[in-house]
Amino acid sequence: GVAGTGSSGFQVQGMAAPPGFAVPPIQNQPVMMPGTIWMPVPPSIPNCPPGLEYLTQIDQILIHQQIELLEILTGFETNNKYEIKNSLGQRVYFAAEDNDCCTRNCCGPSRPFTLRIIDNLGQEVITLQRPLRCSSCFCPCCLQELEVQAPPGNPVGYVVQNWHPCLPKFTIQDERRMDILKISGPCVVCSCCEDINFEVKSVDETAAVGRISKQWTGFVKEAFTDADNFGITFPGDLDVKMKAVMIGACFLIDFMFFEHASDNKQRAGVWQ
């Protein structure tokens, strides 16, 4: 089990939780380093899904994927794990993919997954569900989609891929499937010495709302691992549910375009 409170840090997986502290049985949790600084727990806010109070206080999110040595040495695909931090470097959440070995290694970057996002109390506050869909624009009737639940079991929004012959395009929808925001990426999603930006815009695509950026991490890390760093910016007063859906969009973009395939090559565009 895993336990931790406040900003005092986090006990390493396998240590016993304090008496009376119930920890949900989350699979494949990232290993937390001693001395981890967590974002202070905010007070409860009316009509805000529990655990999303953190998002009311921030306008920027940093996501760091953990490097898996087993994956580097053997090429064996492991469950992805991520740290989610604020602009001060304080950990807001951590996220872990919950998937089986066969699905990970047979379906590769196109695999369906459940990704669980946990707060510093060990509570699952956001669940991302990606069904198995086509990964190519040659099949416009079955494009990518991701459901965001907060708390688990309660959908608050969706990320839906839109068909386009050249550009990665997505729509952010609320729980009623109403279009709220649009996301548009570059024609060639290829990282070479610079960041790659996916612009978040209003529904009519006339106003910039935010950005999802895949950050350049250096030649060695880019060549030999699929551990990526992302930055997300959004208005501070944006609905916290839509902030959570933007986080989900970042993970979908990571799997679609920046996760190494079985031949250790990255996805390069909407046609692959």
NUTORGU-520037 format. One record per residue (C-alpha): residue number from 1; residue in one letter; x, y, z. Coordinates in Angstrom, 3 decimals. Layout:
<atoms>
+-----+------+----------+----------+----------+
|  nr | rest |        u |        v |        w |
+-----+------+----------+----------+----------+
| NUM |    A |        X |        Y |        Z |
...
+-----+------+----------+----------+----------+
</atoms>
This chain:
<atoms>
+-----+------+----------+----------+----------+
|  nr | rest |        u |        v |        w |
+-----+------+----------+----------+----------+
|   1 |    G |    0.000 |    0.000 |    0.000 |
|   2 |    V |    0.912 |    3.642 |   -0.279 |
|   3 |    A |    0.256 |    6.372 |    2.246 |
|   4 |    G |    1.115 |   10.030 |    2.569 |
|   5 |    T |   -0.248 |   13.319 |    3.813 |
|   6 |    G |    0.278 |   17.010 |    3.237 |
|   7 |    S |    3.648 |   18.201 |    2.052 |
|   8 |    S |    5.679 |   15.944 |    4.298 |
|   9 |    G |    6.298 |   13.415 |    1.578 |
|  10 |    F |    5.211 |    9.934 |    0.698 |
|  11 |    Q |    5.967 |    6.469 |    1.986 |
|  12 |    V |    7.524 |    4.099 |   -0.523 |
|  13 |    Q |    5.320 |    1.339 |   -1.891 |
|  14 |    G |    5.330 |   -1.701 |    0.311 |
|  15 |    M |    5.440 |    0.156 |    3.647 |
|  16 |    A |    2.497 |   -0.225 |    5.949 |
|  17 |    A |   -0.141 |    2.483 |    6.076 |
|  18 |    P |   -0.900 |    4.233 |    9.407 |
|  19 |    P |   -3.580 |    2.542 |   11.543 |
|  20 |    G |   -7.059 |    3.388 |   10.402 |
|  21 |    F |   -5.933 |    4.796 |    7.082 |
|  22 |    A |   -7.600 |    2.977 |    4.205 |
|  23 |    V |   -5.664 |    2.903 |    0.947 |
|  24 |    P |   -7.498 |    1.868 |   -2.228 |
|  25 |    P |   -5.953 |   -1.096 |   -4.048 |
|  26 |    I |   -4.507 |    0.793 |   -7.018 |
|  27 |    Q |   -2.320 |   -1.315 |   -9.302 |
|  28 |    N |    1.114 |   -0.289 |  -10.622 |
|  29 |    Q |    1.596 |    2.844 |   -8.574 |
|  30 |    P |    4.743 |    4.877 |   -9.288 |
|  31 |    V |    7.507 |    4.564 |   -6.733 |
|  32 |    M |    7.676 |    7.800 |   -4.759 |
|  33 |    M |   11.033 |    9.152 |   -3.687 |
|  34 |    P |   11.487 |   10.200 |   -0.042 |
|  35 |    G |   11.182 |   13.931 |    0.495 |
|  36 |    T |    8.584 |   14.434 |   -2.210 |
|  37 |    I |    6.932 |   17.835 |   -1.833 |
|  38 |    W |    3.194 |   17.731 |   -2.386 |
|  39 |    M |    0.900 |   20.616 |   -3.111 |
|  40 |    P |   -1.006 |   21.471 |    0.113 |
|  41 |    V |   -4.480 |   19.988 |    0.275 |
|  42 |    P |   -6.994 |   22.742 |   -0.563 |
|  43 |    P |  -10.290 |   23.122 |    1.308 |
|  44 |    S |  -13.423 |   21.529 |   -0.080 |
|  45 |    I |  -15.341 |   23.604 |   -2.615 |
|  46 |    P |  -19.116 |   23.278 |   -3.166 |
|  47 |    N |  -20.125 |   21.629 |   -6.452 |
|  48 |    C |  -16.516 |   20.665 |   -7.185 |
|  49 |    P |  -15.779 |   16.951 |   -7.706 |
|  50 |    P |  -13.701 |   15.723 |   -4.744 |
|  51 |    G |   -9.993 |   15.835 |   -5.546 |
|  52 |    L |  -10.306 |   18.502 |   -8.251 |
|  53 |    E |   -9.998 |   21.344 |   -5.731 |
|  54 |    Y |   -6.277 |   21.383 |   -6.537 |
|  55 |    L |   -7.060 |   22.514 |  -10.072 |
|  56 |    T |   -8.923 |   25.627 |   -8.935 |
|  57 |    Q |   -5.636 |   27.167 |   -7.765 |
|  58 |    I |   -3.441 |   26.607 |  -10.831 |
|  59 |    D |   -3.229 |   27.638 |  -14.479 |
|  60 |    Q |   -0.348 |   25.376 |  -15.465 |
|  61 |    I |    0.358 |   21.650 |  -15.148 |
|  62 |    L |    3.644 |   19.820 |  -15.739 |
|  63 |    I |    3.553 |   16.088 |  -16.526 |
|  64 |    H |    6.705 |   13.955 |  -16.291 |
|  65 |    Q |    6.668 |   10.331 |  -17.399 |
|  66 |    Q |    8.841 |    8.047 |  -15.294 |
|  67 |    I |   11.650 |    6.163 |  -17.015 |
|  68 |    E |   11.308 |    2.369 |  -16.821 |
|  69 |    L |   14.672 |    0.560 |  -16.818 |
|  70 |    L |   13.079 |   -2.796 |  -17.704 |
|  71 |    E |   11.536 |   -1.226 |  -20.799 |
|  72 |    I |   14.848 |    0.334 |  -21.862 |
|  73 |    L |   16.876 |   -2.861 |  -21.406 |
|  74 |    T |   14.429 |   -5.405 |  -22.813 |
|  75 |    G |   12.002 |   -3.472 |  -25.010 |
|  76 |    F |    9.226 |   -5.057 |  -22.942 |
|  77 |    E |    6.370 |   -2.561 |  -22.678 |
|  78 |    T |    5.459 |   -1.713 |  -19.071 |
|  79 |    N |    2.606 |    0.296 |  -17.621 |
|  80 |    N |    3.218 |    4.022 |  -17.989 |
|  81 |    K |    3.578 |    6.110 |  -14.845 |
|  82 |    Y |    3.544 |    9.889 |  -14.530 |
|  83 |    E |    4.144 |   12.661 |  -12.024 |
|  84 |    I |    1.776 |   15.629 |  -12.296 |
|  85 |    K |    3.140 |   18.865 |  -10.804 |
|  86 |    N |    2.263 |   22.531 |  -10.532 |
|  87 |    S |    4.518 |   25.375 |  -11.700 |
|  88 |    L |    6.291 |   25.400 |   -8.298 |
|  89 |    G |    7.366 |   21.783 |   -8.728 |
|  90 |    Q |    4.953 |   20.527 |   -6.074 |
|  91 |    R |    3.345 |   17.208 |   -6.912 |
|  92 |    V |   -0.398 |   17.558 |   -7.431 |
|  93 |    Y |   -1.204 |   14.012 |   -8.545 |
|  94 |    F |    0.475 |   10.903 |   -9.840 |
|  95 |    A |   -0.933 |    8.696 |  -12.549 |
|  96 |    A |   -0.501 |    5.021 |  -13.368 |
|  97 |    E |   -1.710 |    2.988 |  -16.307 |
|  98 |    D |   -3.690 |   -0.104 |  -15.326 |
|  99 |    N |   -3.319 |   -2.608 |  -18.146 |
| 100 |    D |   -2.471 |   -6.251 |  -18.757 |
| 101 |    C |    0.764 |   -7.533 |  -20.296 |
| 102 |    C |   -0.840 |   -8.943 |  -23.440 |
| 103 |    T |   -2.665 |   -5.718 |  -24.316 |
| 104 |    R |    0.399 |   -3.541 |  -23.734 |
| 105 |    N |    2.742 |   -5.577 |  -25.907 |
| 106 |    C |    0.333 |   -6.670 |  -28.644 |
| 107 |    C |   -1.518 |   -3.394 |  -29.237 |
| 108 |    G |    1.414 |   -1.060 |  -28.556 |
| 109 |    P |    0.634 |    2.686 |  -28.614 |
| 110 |    S |   -2.878 |    2.012 |  -29.939 |
| 111 |    R |   -3.805 |   -0.033 |  -26.894 |
| 112 |    P |   -6.935 |    0.628 |  -24.846 |
| 113 |    F |   -6.183 |    1.556 |  -21.252 |
| 114 |    T |   -7.446 |    2.711 |  -17.905 |
| 115 |    L |   -5.277 |    5.406 |  -16.369 |
| 116 |    R |   -5.816 |    6.177 |  -12.689 |
| 117 |    I |   -4.878 |    9.569 |  -11.249 |
| 118 |    I |   -4.227 |    9.605 |   -7.503 |
| 119 |    D |   -3.924 |   12.494 |   -5.038 |
| 120 |    N |   -1.527 |   12.760 |   -2.108 |
| 121 |    L |   -3.930 |   10.915 |    0.187 |
| 122 |    G |   -3.853 |    7.845 |   -2.036 |
| 123 |    Q |   -7.370 |    8.468 |   -3.306 |
| 124 |    E |   -8.241 |    7.924 |   -6.962 |
| 125 |    V |   -9.728 |   11.257 |   -8.049 |
| 126 |    I |   -9.692 |   10.974 |  -11.858 |
| 127 |    T |  -10.044 |    7.920 |  -14.094 |
| 128 |    L |   -9.276 |    7.997 |  -17.822 |
| 129 |    Q |  -10.800 |    5.313 |  -20.055 |
| 130 |    R |   -9.561 |    4.815 |  -23.618 |
| 131 |    P |  -11.400 |    2.140 |  -25.636 |
| 132 |    L |   -9.801 |    0.276 |  -28.520 |
| 133 |    R |  -10.232 |    2.426 |  -31.615 |
| 134 |    C |   -8.579 |    2.849 |  -34.980 |
| 135 |    S |   -5.311 |    4.802 |  -34.927 |
| 136 |    S |   -5.432 |    5.987 |  -38.536 |
| 137 |    C |   -7.408 |    8.660 |  -40.361 |
| 138 |    F |   -8.085 |    6.080 |  -43.057 |
| 139 |    C |  -10.970 |    4.934 |  -40.834 |
| 140 |    P |  -12.820 |    8.153 |  -39.959 |
| 141 |    C |  -15.785 |    6.285 |  -38.525 |
| 142 |    C |  -13.810 |    4.857 |  -35.594 |
| 143 |    L |  -11.354 |    7.524 |  -34.441 |
| 144 |    Q |   -9.819 |    7.899 |  -30.992 |
| 145 |    E |  -11.848 |    8.836 |  -27.932 |
| 146 |    L |  -11.160 |    9.149 |  -24.222 |
| 147 |    E |  -13.615 |    9.400 |  -21.332 |
| 148 |    V |  -12.695 |   11.392 |  -18.207 |
| 149 |    Q |  -14.348 |   10.439 |  -14.909 |
| 150 |    A |  -14.118 |   12.488 |  -11.702 |
| 151 |    P |  -14.642 |   10.844 |   -9.301 |
| 152 |    P |  -14.320 |    7.345 |  -10.821 |
| 153 |    G |  -17.582 |    6.225 |  -12.376 |
| 154 |    N |  -18.847 |    9.779 |  -12.916 |
| 155 |    P |  -18.104 |   11.086 |  -16.456 |
| 156 |    V |  -17.263 |   14.793 |  -16.580 |
| 157 |    G |  -16.068 |   15.047 |  -20.177 |
| 158 |    Y |  -14.666 |   13.466 |  -23.308 |
| 159 |    V |  -11.794 |   13.958 |  -25.730 |
| 160 |    V |  -12.852 |   13.076 |  -29.289 |
| 161 |    Q |  -10.534 |   12.926 |  -32.294 |
| 162 |    N |  -11.840 |   14.770 |  -35.363 |
| 163 |    W |  -11.108 |   13.612 |  -38.881 |
| 164 |    H |   -8.662 |   15.772 |  -40.807 |
| 165 |    P |   -6.418 |   14.781 |  -43.743 |
| 166 |    C |   -3.295 |   16.428 |  -42.328 |
| 167 |    L |   -3.672 |   17.825 |  -38.820 |
| 168 |    P |   -4.237 |   16.200 |  -35.421 |
| 169 |    K |   -7.539 |   17.668 |  -34.278 |
| 170 |    F |   -9.617 |   16.964 |  -31.188 |
| 171 |    T |  -12.765 |   18.254 |  -29.501 |
| 172 |    I |  -13.172 |   18.578 |  -25.738 |
| 173 |    Q |  -16.752 |   17.835 |  -24.709 |
| 174 |    D |  -18.570 |   18.093 |  -21.384 |
| 175 |    E |  -20.511 |   15.303 |  -19.704 |
| 176 |    R |  -23.530 |   16.029 |  -21.945 |
| 177 |    R |  -21.399 |   15.655 |  -25.098 |
| 178 |    M |  -21.578 |   19.386 |  -25.817 |
| 179 |    D |  -18.518 |   20.817 |  -27.595 |
| 180 |    I |  -16.541 |   23.105 |  -25.267 |
| 181 |    L |  -13.030 |   23.489 |  -26.736 |
| 182 |    K |  -10.990 |   22.490 |  -29.785 |
| 183 |    I |   -7.393 |   21.220 |  -29.979 |
| 184 |    S |   -5.229 |   21.489 |  -33.090 |
| 185 |    G |   -1.692 |   20.148 |  -33.541 |
| 186 |    P |    1.010 |   20.567 |  -36.192 |
| 187 |    C |    0.953 |   18.779 |  -39.547 |
| 188 |    V |    4.048 |   16.685 |  -38.744 |
| 189 |    V |    4.234 |   15.633 |  -35.111 |
| 190 |    C |    7.981 |   15.096 |  -34.948 |
| 191 |    S |   10.186 |   16.218 |  -32.061 |
| 192 |    C |   13.633 |   17.441 |  -33.072 |
| 193 |    C |   15.342 |   19.952 |  -30.776 |
| 194 |    E |   12.154 |   21.893 |  -30.077 |
| 195 |    D |    8.841 |   21.702 |  -28.280 |
| 196 |    I |    5.703 |   20.552 |  -30.108 |
| 197 |    N |    2.595 |   22.609 |  -29.386 |
| 198 |    F |   -1.042 |   21.574 |  -29.559 |
| 199 |    E |   -3.140 |   24.740 |  -29.396 |
| 200 |    V |   -6.353 |   24.754 |  -27.350 |
| 201 |    K |   -8.960 |   27.097 |  -28.812 |
| 202 |    S |  -12.576 |   28.107 |  -28.505 |
| 203 |    V |  -15.192 |   26.052 |  -30.323 |
| 204 |    D |  -15.139 |   28.391 |  -33.334 |
| 205 |    E |  -11.299 |   28.275 |  -33.218 |
| 206 |    T |  -11.001 |   32.084 |  -33.199 |
| 207 |    A |   -9.672 |   32.540 |  -29.640 |
| 208 |    A |   -6.680 |   30.876 |  -27.993 |
| 209 |    V |   -7.555 |   29.300 |  -24.645 |
| 210 |    G |   -4.470 |   27.295 |  -23.702 |
| 211 |    R |   -1.794 |   24.938 |  -24.926 |
| 212 |    I |   -0.563 |   21.364 |  -24.546 |
| 213 |    S |    3.185 |   21.189 |  -25.230 |
| 214 |    K |    5.381 |   18.154 |  -25.653 |
| 215 |    Q |    8.742 |   19.354 |  -24.339 |
| 216 |    W |   12.062 |   18.470 |  -25.953 |
| 217 |    T |   14.032 |   16.324 |  -23.473 |
| 218 |    G |   17.373 |   15.865 |  -25.251 |
| 219 |    F |   18.832 |   13.490 |  -27.815 |
| 220 |    V |   19.586 |   10.582 |  -25.469 |
| 221 |    K |   16.207 |   10.491 |  -23.764 |
| 222 |    E |   14.288 |   11.026 |  -27.008 |
| 223 |    A |   16.219 |    8.266 |  -28.805 |
| 224 |    F |   16.250 |    5.526 |  -26.166 |
| 225 |    T |   13.126 |    6.014 |  -24.076 |
| 226 |    D |    9.488 |    6.954 |  -24.565 |
| 227 |    A |    9.407 |    8.906 |  -21.277 |
| 228 |    D |    7.965 |   12.270 |  -22.250 |
| 229 |    N |    7.491 |   15.625 |  -20.546 |
| 230 |    F |    4.430 |   17.777 |  -21.174 |
| 231 |    G |    3.237 |   21.200 |  -20.128 |
| 232 |    I |   -0.409 |   22.253 |  -20.049 |
| 233 |    T |   -1.603 |   25.847 |  -19.711 |
| 234 |    F |   -5.200 |   26.952 |  -19.283 |
| 235 |    P |   -7.087 |   29.934 |  -17.823 |
| 236 |    G |   -7.153 |   29.913 |  -14.042 |
| 237 |    D |  -10.935 |   30.423 |  -14.056 |
| 238 |    L |  -11.648 |   27.570 |  -16.480 |
| 239 |    D |  -14.119 |   25.002 |  -15.146 |
| 240 |    V |  -12.135 |   22.416 |  -13.153 |
| 241 |    K |  -13.908 |   19.626 |  -15.039 |
| 242 |    M |  -12.575 |   20.969 |  -18.323 |
| 243 |    K |   -9.096 |   21.280 |  -16.779 |
| 244 |    A |   -9.324 |   17.583 |  -15.902 |
| 245 |    V |  -10.409 |   16.786 |  -19.475 |
| 246 |    M |   -7.416 |   18.761 |  -20.821 |
| 247 |    I |   -5.153 |   16.569 |  -18.682 |
| 248 |    G |   -6.848 |   13.556 |  -20.254 |
| 249 |    A |   -6.263 |   15.026 |  -23.713 |
| 250 |    C |   -2.558 |   15.317 |  -22.927 |
| 251 |    F |   -2.326 |   11.613 |  -22.098 |
| 252 |    L |   -4.228 |   10.649 |  -25.264 |
| 253 |    I |   -1.856 |   12.782 |  -27.356 |
| 254 |    D |    1.129 |   11.152 |  -25.652 |
| 255 |    F |   -0.053 |    7.648 |  -26.537 |
| 256 |    M |   -1.071 |    8.556 |  -30.070 |
| 257 |    F |    2.030 |   10.445 |  -31.197 |
| 258 |    F |    4.917 |   10.014 |  -28.753 |
| 259 |    E |    4.737 |    6.465 |  -27.447 |
| 260 |    H |    7.338 |    4.193 |  -29.046 |
| 261 |    A |    5.961 |    1.343 |  -31.119 |
| 262 |    S |    7.368 |   -2.185 |  -31.037 |
| 263 |    D |   10.033 |   -1.199 |  -33.579 |
| 264 |    N |   11.158 |    1.560 |  -31.174 |
| 265 |    K |   10.027 |    4.297 |  -33.570 |
| 266 |    Q |    7.743 |    7.112 |  -32.565 |
| 267 |    R |    4.444 |    7.875 |  -34.234 |
| 268 |    A |    4.899 |   10.776 |  -36.637 |
| 269 |    G |    1.446 |   11.895 |  -37.721 |
| 270 |    V |   -2.258 |   11.236 |  -38.111 |
| 271 |    W |   -1.702 |    8.670 |  -40.867 |
| 272 |    Q |    0.358 |    6.205 |  -38.819 |
+-----+------+----------+----------+----------+
</atoms>
